[in-house]
Amino acid sequence: TRFLTRTVFIAGGVGSFQPRLLRVDGLDKYDGSQVHYRVRNPAQFAGKHLVIVGGGDSALDWALNFAHDGPNKAESVILVHRRDGFRAAPASVAKMRELCDAYEMQLVLGQVTGIEENNDRLSALKVTGGDGVTRVVPLDQLLVFFGLSPKLGPIADWGLGIERKQLVVDTEKFETSVPGIFAVGDINTYPGKKKLILSGFHEAALAAFAITEHLNP
């Protein structure tokens, strides 16, 4: 779709949020088949040997969900986290430890440092602990919950002045490096920038006045 316009007003926030990926050589080819960054259909993991990586609410919630008796119960659940401290709700952490004590799931501490493959399938993770020992953790399916990070997307390729993934603007007009293109809100940056809704309204008002002047000098 093409639009004939003399001005463009960008209010794109910080971009679209994408899952943070687990960066291990050879893992990306299993994305969507054995490696998952979100759960769309819990039933597909029923009866499987699951490894869940992460220490936040999503990781703990799904670990508990698949470890509990129910229609989506996994054959086994192993939670892998880099350290023994968790960002998840304390009640979830306590329940996880209770299930570990009852041998209904496992907790493995360490960093994922490699993978093992068998017949073109992901068969295990290599997890190196703080003691320097690398353990092999077998799996059918891998779930990774490292949180989300914003991606600026195609706007990054528009040739606009960018600083730390934000569009540089002036504070008189909130105009970008390209005349006629303005940016307001969390997507822009300037000295003293505050990411507040109140600031966004202020920026939008001044940009609107500047655009009016631009269109009708």
N, C-alpha and C positions, 0 to 999 in steps of 0.2 A: 504494500500500500504506500502510495506517495502522497505527501501533503505539500501544497504550495503555501509557504509561510515566510514571514520576514523575521520572526523571533521564535526561539525555542526556550521553554521554561522547564528545567530539569528539577524534579523533586523526588529523587529515587532512593531516599534513605541511604543505608550503607550497602545496599545491593541485595541479592537473593542469598538466602542462607543454604549452605551445602554441608553435608556431613564431613567431619574431619576424617581423613583416610588413615588406615594402618599402612605405613610404608615399609614393605618387606619385599625383597627381590622375588619376582615370580608370582606374587599373590594376586596382582590385578587381573590376571586372565580368568580368575575364578569368580569375579564380581558377578553377582546375580544368580550364579548357579550354586556355589557353596559359601561364598562370602557375602554377607548382608550388613548394611548400615542402618536398616530400619526393618521392622516386622510388619509386613502387609497382610500375611495370612498365617496366623499362629499354627494352624493345623498342619502345615507342611513340615513343622519341626517335631511333631509328635512321634515318639518312638525312636528318635535319632540320638546319636551321641553328639552333644552340643558343647562347644567352647564359646564362652562369652567374655569379651575383653572390655574392661572399663571399670570405673569406680564411682560413677554417679548414679542418679536415680534410675535412669533408663536401664543401665546394666544390671543393677540390683533387682529392679522390678521384674524384668524379664527372666532373670535367673530364678527368682522365687516362683514366678508363674510356671516355668517349665519343670521345676523340681517338685512342685506340689502335685498331689493326685488330682486328676481331672482329664478331660478329653484331649488336652494338648500336652500331657505329661511326656517329657523326653525320656529316653532310655537312660541317659546320664547327663549331668550338667557339671561342667568345670568352669569356674570363674577365674579369670586371669587378671591380676592388677599389679601395677609396678611396685606398689608399697602396701603396707598394712593399714594405712589411713584411707578413709573413704569420704567422698563428698555427698553421699546419699543420706537419706533420712536415717537417724540413729535406730529407729525401730526396724527398718529394713535390714540394716547391718547386723543387728542383734538376731533377727530371724535367720539371716544367712548363716551366721556362726552356729546357731542352734541346729540347722539342717546339716552343716558340716560335721558337727559333733555326733549326729545321728547317722552319719555316712549316707545321707540322701543326696548330697552334692559335695564338690570339692572346691577348695580355694588354693590357687597356685600363685605365689608372689614372684614377680620378675618381669623382665622386658622380653617381648617377642623379638627374636633375633633371626629367625629363619623358618622355613617350611620343609615338610617332607611330602613327596608325591609318589603315587603308585598307580600304574595303568592310567595315566593322564587324569588322575583325580588327586585332589588335595587330601592327604591322609593324616597329617599331624602338624602341629606347631612346635618349634623349638623355643623354649622359654629359658632365658638365662637369669638366674636368681642373684641376689646380692652377695651370695657366697661364691659366685663365679662358676657355679655348676649349671650346665645346660641340660634341661630335662625335655624329653619328648612327650608331647601331650596329644594323644590320638583324637580324631574327630570325624564326624560326618559333615557337620555344618558349623560355620563360624559366624558369630554375631559380634560386631564391633560398635561400641558406643563411646566415642571420644568427644561428643558434643558437636556443635555447629560452628561454621565460620562463614562470614559474608564474602561473596564474590561480586565485584563490580560489574562483570559481564561485558557486553558489547560496547558500553559507553567508554570503556578504557581504550577502545580503538578509534575513537572519533577525532583524535588529534588535539584534544583539549589539554591544557596544562594540568598535570596531576602531581600531587604530593602525598605520599603514603596512602595511595588508593583513594584519594579524595580530590575533588575538583577545586582548583585554586580560583578564588574570586576576590574582587575588591569589595570594600565595605561601604562604598557609596551607592553602587548599583547592583552589587552581587552578580556582576557579569563575569563570565569565564574569559579565558585567553582569546576566544573567538567572538568578535563583536556580534551581538544579536542572540547569543546563547547565554542564558542565565541559569544559575543553580542555587537552590535554597535547601535548607534542612541539613540532615546529617551527611548528605553526600558532598557538601562543600567544606572548605577549610580556609581560614584566614587567621591572622594574629589575634589571640584572645578568644578563639572560637569556643563556644559552650554548646554542647549537644542537648539543648532543652527545647521543648515544644514552644515555650514562650519566645525563644530566640528565633525559631523557625517562622513564627508569625511576623516578627519584626523584619526578618530578611525578606519574606514574601511581599510585605507591604512596600518596602523600599524598591524591590525589584519591579513591582507592578508600576510604581510611579516612573521608574527609569524606562520601562518598556513603552509606556504611554508617550514619553518624550521621544523615544526612539522611533515610534511609528508616526507620530505627529509632531515633528520638530517645530 
